[in-house]
Amino acid sequence: RLAGYIALDPIEIGREVCGRRVLGSLDDLERICHDERIDEVVVGPGAARNQQVLERALGCLKLGCRVTNLSTFCEQVLSEVPLDHLEPDWFLFADLKHYRESQLIIKRVFDATAAVAGLLLTLPFWPFIALLIKLDSPGPVFYRQTRVGLNGRTFRLHKFRSMGVAAEAGGHAWAALDDPRVTRVGRYLRWARLDELPQLWNILMGDMSVVGPRPERPEFVGQLTSDIRFYNERHLVKPGLTGWAQINYPYGASVEDARRKLQLDLWYIKHMSLELDLFILLRTPGTVFLGSR
Protein backbone atom coordinates (compact mmCIF):
# COMPACT_ATOMS: atom_id res chain seq x y z
CA ARG A 1 0.00 0.00 0.00
CA LEU A 2 1.39 3.33 -1.07
CA ALA A 3 0.92 5.74 1.86
CA GLY A 4 1.99 8.89 0.00
CA TYR A 5 4.90 11.06 -1.02
CA ILE A 6 7.52 13.32 0.51
CA ALA A 7 8.36 16.51 -1.38
CA LEU A 8 11.66 18.36 -1.40
CA ASP A 9 9.74 21.61 -1.86
CA PRO A 10 7.28 22.38 1.01
CA ILE A 11 4.95 24.13 -1.45
CA GLU A 12 4.04 20.69 -2.83
CA ILE A 13 2.53 19.50 0.50
CA GLY A 14 -1.11 18.45 0.12
CA ARG A 15 -0.95 18.02 -3.65
CA GLU A 16 -2.17 14.71 -5.08
CA VAL A 17 0.07 12.56 -7.29
CA CYS A 18 -1.59 9.54 -8.95
CA GLY A 19 -4.27 9.44 -6.27
CA ARG A 20 -1.92 9.78 -3.27
CA ARG A 21 -1.15 12.93 -1.30
CA VAL A 22 2.19 14.59 -0.68
CA LEU A 23 2.28 14.04 3.08
CA GLY A 24 5.04 16.43 4.03
CA SER A 25 8.51 17.77 3.41
CA LEU A 26 11.89 16.23 4.11
CA ASP A 27 11.79 17.60 7.67
CA ASP A 28 8.60 15.56 8.31
CA LEU A 29 10.01 12.24 7.05
CA GLU A 30 10.66 10.53 10.40
CA ARG A 31 7.37 11.72 11.89
CA ILE A 32 5.41 10.45 8.90
CA CYS A 33 7.17 7.09 9.02
CA HIS A 34 6.20 6.79 12.69
CA ASP A 35 2.60 8.03 12.38
CA GLU A 36 1.78 6.08 9.19
CA ARG A 37 3.63 2.95 10.35
CA ILE A 38 5.67 2.93 7.16
CA ASP A 39 7.52 -0.30 6.32
CA GLU A 40 9.59 0.96 3.41
CA VAL A 41 10.83 4.29 2.07
CA VAL A 42 11.57 4.31 -1.67
CA VAL A 43 14.02 6.97 -2.83
CA GLY A 44 13.64 8.15 -6.43
CA PRO A 45 16.65 8.42 -8.78
CA GLY A 46 16.89 12.22 -8.57
CA ALA A 47 16.48 12.31 -4.80
CA ALA A 48 19.10 9.58 -4.41
CA ARG A 49 21.72 12.08 -5.61
CA ASN A 50 20.71 14.62 -2.94
CA GLN A 51 22.94 14.38 0.12
CA GLN A 52 20.29 15.92 2.39
CA VAL A 53 17.75 13.28 1.33
CA LEU A 54 20.19 10.48 2.09
CA GLU A 55 20.99 11.88 5.53
CA ARG A 56 17.29 12.18 6.39
CA ALA A 57 16.61 8.67 5.06
CA LEU A 58 19.23 7.30 7.48
CA GLY A 59 16.96 8.42 10.32
CA CYS A 60 14.23 6.06 9.05
CA LEU A 61 16.43 3.02 9.70
CA LYS A 62 16.21 3.39 13.49
CA LEU A 63 12.42 3.30 13.16
CA GLY A 64 12.64 -0.13 11.56
CA CYS A 65 11.95 1.07 8.01
CA ARG A 66 13.64 -0.36 4.98
CA VAL A 67 15.14 2.23 2.65
CA THR A 68 15.60 1.25 -1.00
CA ASN A 69 16.11 2.97 -4.31
CA LEU A 70 13.41 2.82 -7.00
CA SER A 71 15.23 0.22 -9.09
CA THR A 72 15.59 -2.22 -6.18
CA PHE A 73 11.96 -1.68 -5.17
CA CYS A 74 10.72 -2.48 -8.68
CA GLU A 75 12.91 -5.59 -8.77
CA GLN A 76 11.37 -6.81 -5.52
CA VAL A 77 7.76 -6.09 -6.46
CA LEU A 78 7.70 -6.72 -10.23
CA SER A 79 10.65 -9.13 -10.70
CA GLU A 80 11.98 -6.96 -13.50
CA VAL A 81 14.42 -4.08 -13.84
CA PRO A 82 13.01 -0.62 -14.71
CA LEU A 83 15.01 0.59 -17.70
CA ASP A 84 13.79 4.18 -17.30
CA HIS A 85 15.66 4.47 -14.01
CA LEU A 86 18.71 2.35 -14.85
CA GLU A 87 22.23 3.74 -14.94
CA PRO A 88 25.57 2.02 -15.66
CA ASP A 89 26.33 1.76 -11.95
CA TRP A 90 23.51 -0.83 -11.65
CA PHE A 91 25.60 -3.29 -13.67
CA LEU A 92 28.75 -2.43 -11.74
CA PHE A 93 27.28 -2.89 -8.25
CA ALA A 94 24.48 -5.43 -8.77
CA ASP A 95 26.74 -8.36 -7.82
CA LEU A 96 26.08 -10.16 -11.10
CA LYS A 97 26.96 -13.86 -10.95
CA HIS A 98 27.71 -14.46 -14.63
CA TYR A 99 31.49 -14.43 -14.06
CA ARG A 100 31.67 -16.74 -11.02
CA GLU A 101 33.46 -19.97 -11.91
CA SER A 102 31.33 -22.10 -9.58
CA GLN A 103 28.15 -20.68 -11.13
CA LEU A 104 29.43 -21.33 -14.66
CA ILE A 105 30.41 -24.94 -13.86
CA ILE A 106 27.06 -25.74 -12.24
CA LYS A 107 25.14 -24.18 -15.12
CA ARG A 108 27.21 -26.00 -17.76
CA VAL A 109 26.74 -29.39 -16.05
CA PHE A 110 23.02 -28.72 -15.78
CA ASP A 111 22.82 -27.67 -19.45
CA ALA A 112 24.74 -30.69 -20.75
CA THR A 113 22.71 -33.11 -18.63
CA ALA A 114 19.41 -31.59 -19.69
CA ALA A 115 20.44 -31.52 -23.37
CA VAL A 116 21.47 -35.20 -23.38
CA ALA A 117 18.26 -36.20 -21.58
CA GLY A 118 16.16 -34.10 -23.94
CA LEU A 119 17.81 -35.56 -27.04
CA LEU A 120 17.39 -39.15 -25.81
CA LEU A 121 13.72 -38.58 -25.03
CA THR A 122 12.80 -36.73 -28.23
CA LEU A 123 15.03 -38.25 -30.95
CA PRO A 124 12.55 -41.10 -31.66
CA PHE A 125 10.01 -38.44 -32.72
CA TRP A 126 12.35 -36.53 -35.02
CA PRO A 127 11.84 -38.78 -38.11
CA PHE A 128 8.05 -38.38 -37.76
CA ILE A 129 8.39 -34.58 -37.49
CA ALA A 130 10.76 -34.56 -40.49
CA LEU A 131 8.28 -36.61 -42.55
CA LEU A 132 5.43 -34.20 -41.77
CA ILE A 133 7.57 -31.22 -42.78
CA LYS A 134 8.54 -32.84 -46.11
CA LEU A 135 4.95 -33.86 -46.90
CA ASP A 136 3.64 -30.38 -46.11
CA SER A 137 6.01 -28.24 -48.16
CA PRO A 138 9.13 -28.59 -50.34
CA GLY A 139 12.49 -27.74 -48.85
CA PRO A 140 14.90 -28.89 -46.15
CA VAL A 141 13.76 -30.33 -42.81
CA PHE A 142 16.09 -28.18 -40.72
CA TYR A 143 16.46 -24.42 -40.71
CA ARG A 144 19.72 -22.76 -39.67
CA GLN A 145 19.98 -19.12 -38.77
CA THR A 146 22.70 -16.85 -37.38
CA ARG A 147 21.95 -15.60 -33.88
CA VAL A 148 23.85 -13.47 -31.35
CA GLY A 149 25.13 -15.29 -28.28
CA LEU A 150 27.44 -14.82 -25.32
CA ASN A 151 29.43 -11.55 -25.41
CA GLY A 152 27.99 -10.73 -28.83
CA ARG A 153 29.53 -13.73 -30.61
CA THR A 154 27.36 -15.23 -33.35
CA PHE A 155 26.48 -18.90 -33.78
CA ARG A 156 24.28 -21.04 -36.02
CA LEU A 157 20.95 -21.84 -34.37
CA HIS A 158 19.15 -25.03 -35.48
CA LYS A 159 15.38 -25.42 -35.77
CA PHE A 160 12.87 -27.60 -37.57
CA ARG A 161 11.70 -25.57 -40.57
CA SER A 162 8.28 -24.05 -39.91
CA MET A 163 8.14 -21.57 -42.84
CA GLY A 164 8.23 -21.87 -46.59
CA VAL A 165 11.67 -21.80 -48.22
CA ALA A 166 11.01 -18.33 -49.70
CA ALA A 167 9.78 -16.85 -46.42
CA GLU A 168 12.50 -14.20 -46.30
CA ALA A 169 12.83 -13.46 -50.00
CA GLY A 170 11.75 -9.90 -49.26
CA GLY A 171 14.27 -9.45 -46.43
CA HIS A 172 14.26 -10.16 -42.70
CA ALA A 173 11.15 -9.33 -40.70
CA TRP A 174 9.76 -9.81 -37.20
CA ALA A 175 8.04 -13.16 -36.70
CA ALA A 176 4.39 -12.46 -35.95
CA LEU A 177 2.04 -14.57 -33.83
CA ASP A 178 -0.14 -15.43 -36.86
CA ASP A 179 2.64 -15.18 -39.42
CA PRO A 180 1.32 -15.97 -42.94
CA ARG A 181 4.75 -17.33 -43.90
CA VAL A 182 4.30 -20.28 -41.52
CA THR A 183 3.30 -23.61 -43.09
CA ARG A 184 0.36 -25.72 -41.88
CA VAL A 185 2.63 -28.20 -40.08
CA GLY A 186 4.87 -25.36 -38.96
CA ARG A 187 1.94 -23.74 -37.16
CA TYR A 188 1.51 -26.83 -34.97
CA LEU A 189 5.25 -27.18 -34.45
CA ARG A 190 5.44 -23.59 -33.25
CA TRP A 191 2.39 -23.93 -31.00
CA ALA A 192 3.97 -26.91 -29.20
CA ARG A 193 7.52 -25.44 -29.54
CA LEU A 194 8.60 -28.65 -31.26
CA ASP A 195 10.39 -26.57 -33.91
CA GLU A 196 12.93 -25.65 -31.22
CA LEU A 197 13.95 -29.23 -30.33
CA PRO A 198 17.13 -29.09 -32.51
CA GLN A 199 18.39 -26.32 -30.22
CA LEU A 200 19.17 -29.08 -27.73
CA TRP A 201 22.20 -29.66 -29.97
CA ASN A 202 23.16 -25.98 -29.61
CA ILE A 203 22.96 -26.42 -25.83
CA LEU A 204 25.09 -29.56 -25.92
CA MET A 205 27.71 -27.77 -28.03
CA GLY A 206 27.83 -24.88 -25.54
CA ASP A 207 26.35 -22.15 -27.77
CA MET A 208 23.23 -21.90 -25.60
CA SER A 209 21.90 -22.69 -22.14
CA VAL A 210 18.63 -24.30 -21.21
CA VAL A 211 17.61 -21.05 -19.50
CA GLY A 212 18.63 -17.54 -20.56
CA PRO A 213 17.53 -14.64 -22.77
CA ARG A 214 16.25 -15.81 -26.14
CA PRO A 215 18.89 -15.33 -28.88
CA GLU A 216 18.12 -12.68 -31.47
CA ARG A 217 19.28 -12.18 -35.04
CA PRO A 218 22.21 -9.79 -35.68
CA GLU A 219 20.03 -7.59 -37.90
CA PHE A 220 17.56 -7.02 -35.08
CA VAL A 221 20.25 -6.73 -32.41
CA GLY A 222 21.76 -3.79 -34.28
CA GLN A 223 18.38 -2.05 -34.47
CA LEU A 224 17.40 -2.82 -30.86
CA THR A 225 20.80 -1.74 -29.50
CA SER A 226 20.25 1.62 -31.18
CA ASP A 227 16.68 1.95 -29.90
CA ILE A 228 16.96 0.45 -26.39
CA ARG A 229 19.56 1.46 -23.85
CA PHE A 230 21.57 -1.43 -22.35
CA TYR A 231 20.18 -3.94 -24.86
CA ASN A 232 23.66 -5.38 -25.48
CA GLU A 233 24.03 -6.23 -21.78
CA ARG A 234 21.64 -9.16 -22.21
CA HIS A 235 24.58 -10.89 -23.93
CA LEU A 236 26.48 -11.10 -20.63
CA VAL A 237 25.10 -14.65 -20.36
CA LYS A 238 24.43 -17.40 -22.87
CA PRO A 239 21.08 -17.28 -24.63
CA GLY A 240 18.53 -19.89 -23.60
CA LEU A 241 15.91 -22.25 -24.95
CA THR A 242 13.50 -20.71 -22.45
CA GLY A 243 13.82 -17.83 -20.02
CA TRP A 244 12.33 -15.54 -17.40
CA ALA A 245 10.94 -13.23 -20.09
CA GLN A 246 9.35 -16.15 -21.96
CA ILE A 247 7.30 -17.33 -18.97
CA ASN A 248 6.31 -13.82 -17.85
CA TYR A 249 5.56 -11.96 -21.07
CA PRO A 250 3.35 -12.89 -24.04
CA TYR A 251 4.67 -13.37 -27.55
CA GLY A 252 5.93 -10.06 -28.91
CA ALA A 253 7.29 -8.73 -32.18
CA SER A 254 8.09 -5.04 -31.74
CA VAL A 255 10.69 -2.74 -30.23
CA GLU A 256 8.42 -2.09 -27.22
CA ASP A 257 8.02 -5.84 -26.66
CA ALA A 258 11.80 -6.25 -26.81
CA ARG A 259 12.16 -3.45 -24.28
CA ARG A 260 9.77 -5.09 -21.82
CA LYS A 261 11.49 -8.45 -22.24
CA LEU A 262 14.88 -6.83 -21.64
CA GLN A 263 13.65 -5.64 -18.23
CA LEU A 264 12.85 -9.28 -17.38
CA ASP A 265 16.10 -10.60 -18.89
CA LEU A 266 18.19 -8.20 -16.80
CA TRP A 267 16.36 -9.30 -13.65
CA TYR A 268 17.22 -12.91 -14.53
CA ILE A 269 20.88 -12.06 -15.15
CA LYS A 270 21.10 -10.48 -11.69
CA HIS A 271 19.32 -13.30 -9.87
CA MET A 272 20.35 -16.32 -11.95
CA SER A 273 20.81 -19.55 -10.00
CA LEU A 274 20.21 -23.27 -10.39
CA GLU A 275 17.02 -22.98 -8.32
CA LEU A 276 15.70 -20.19 -10.56
CA ASP A 277 16.59 -22.18 -13.70
CA LEU A 278 14.66 -25.20 -12.38
CA PHE A 279 11.68 -23.00 -11.54
CA ILE A 280 11.66 -21.49 -15.07
CA LEU A 281 12.06 -24.93 -16.66
CA LEU A 282 9.13 -26.35 -14.66
CA ARG A 283 6.96 -23.34 -15.54
CA THR A 284 7.74 -23.45 -19.27
CA PRO A 285 5.45 -26.33 -20.41
CA GLY A 286 2.41 -24.83 -18.70
CA THR A 287 3.22 -21.39 -20.05
CA VAL A 288 3.51 -22.73 -23.61
CA PHE A 289 0.25 -24.67 -23.62
CA LEU A 290 -1.72 -21.96 -21.86
CA GLY A 291 -0.73 -19.68 -24.71
CA SER A 292 0.79 -16.83 -22.70
CA ARG A 293 3.98 -16.98 -24.77
Residue pairs with C-beta under 8 A, 6 or more apart in sequence:
2 20
3 20
3 23
3 32
3 36
3 38
4 20
4 21
4 22
4 23
4 32
4 36
5 17
5 20
5 21
5 22
5 23
6 22
6 23
6 24
6 25
6 26
6 28
6 29
6 32
7 13
7 15
7 22
7 24
7 25
7 26
8 25
8 26
8 47
8 50
8 53
9 25
10 25
12 22
13 22
13 23
13 24
13 25
14 21
14 22
15 21
15 22
16 22
23 32
23 36
24 31
24 32
26 52
26 53
26 56
27 56
29 41
29 56
29 57
29 59
29 60
30 56
30 59
30 60
30 63
32 38
33 41
33 60
33 63
33 65
34 63
38 60
38 63
38 65
39 65
39 66
40 65
40 66
40 67
40 68
40 73
41 57
41 60
41 65
41 66
41 67
41 68
42 68
42 69
42 70
42 73
43 53
43 54
43 57
43 67
43 68
43 69
43 70
44 69
44 70
44 85
45 69
45 70
45 71
45 85
45 87
47 53
48 54
48 69
48 70
57 67
58 67
60 67
61 67
68 76
70 82
70 85
71 81
71 82
71 85
71 86
71 90
74 80
74 81
74 82
74 85
75 81
75 267
75 270
79 244
79 248
79 264
79 267
80 248
80 263
80 264
80 266
80 267
81 90
81 263
81 266
81 267
81 270
82 263
83 228
83 229
83 230
83 259
83 262
83 263
83 266
86 229
86 230
86 266
91 230
91 233
94 270
95 270
96 236
96 269
96 270
97 103
97 270
97 272
97 273
98 104
98 236
98 237
98 269
98 272
103 272
103 273
106 274
107 209
107 272
107 274
107 277
108 206
110 210
110 274
110 277
111 203
111 204
111 206
111 208
111 209
111 210
112 203
112 204
114 203
114 210
114 281
115 200
115 201
115 203
115 204
115 210
116 204
118 197
118 200
119 200
119 201
119 204
122 197
122 200
126 197
129 141
129 160
129 189
129 194
129 197
130 141
130 160
132 185
133 141
133 160
133 161
133 183
133 185
133 186
133 189
134 141
135 185
136 183
136 184
136 185
136 186
137 164
137 165
137 183
137 185
138 165
139 161
139 164
139 165
140 161
140 165
141 160
141 161
142 158
142 159
142 160
142 161
142 198
143 158
143 159
143 160
143 161
143 162
143 163
144 156
144 157
144 158
144 159
145 156
145 157
145 159
145 217
146 154
146 155
146 156
146 157
146 217
146 218
147 154
147 155
147 156
147 157
147 215
147 216
147 217
147 218
147 239
148 154
148 215
148 216
148 217
148 218
148 221
148 235
148 239
149 155
149 207
149 208
149 215
149 235
149 238
149 239
150 235
150 236
150 237
150 238
150 239
151 235
151 236
152 232
152 235
154 218
155 202
155 207
155 208
155 215
156 207
157 199
157 202
157 207
157 208
157 215
158 198
158 199
158 201
158 202
159 195
159 196
159 198
159 199
160 189
160 194
160 195
160 196
160 197
160 198
161 183
161 186
161 195
162 182
162 183
162 185
162 186
162 187
162 189
162 190
162 195
163 179
163 181
163 182
163 183
163 186
164 181
164 183
167 181
172 217
172 219
172 220
174 220
174 253
174 254
175 253
176 253
177 251
177 253
182 190
186 195
188 194
189 195
192 288
192 289
193 288
196 241
199 208
199 241
200 241
202 208
203 209
203 210
203 241
206 238
207 238
208 215
208 238
208 239
208 240
208 241
209 237
209 238
209 239
209 240
209 241
210 240
210 241
210 242
210 277
210 281
211 240
211 241
211 242
211 243
211 244
211 268
211 272
211 276
211 277
211 280
211 281
212 237
212 238
212 239
212 240
212 243
212 268
213 234
213 235
213 237
213 239
213 240
213 243
213 245
213 261
213 265
213 268
213 269
214 239
214 240
214 243
214 245
214 246
214 261
215 239
216 224
216 258
220 258
221 231
221 232
223 255
224 231
224 255
224 258
225 231
225 232
227 255
227 259
228 255
228 258
228 259
228 262
230 262
230 266
231 258
231 262
233 266
233 269
234 262
234 265
234 266
234 269
236 269
237 269
237 272
242 280
242 281
242 284
243 264
243 265
243 268
243 280
244 264
244 265
244 267
244 268
244 276
244 280
245 260
245 261
245 262
245 264
245 265
245 268
246 284
246 287
246 293
247 280
247 283
247 284
247 287
247 292
247 293
248 264
249 257
249 260
249 261
249 264
250 292
250 293
251 293
252 258
252 260
252 261
268 276
287 293
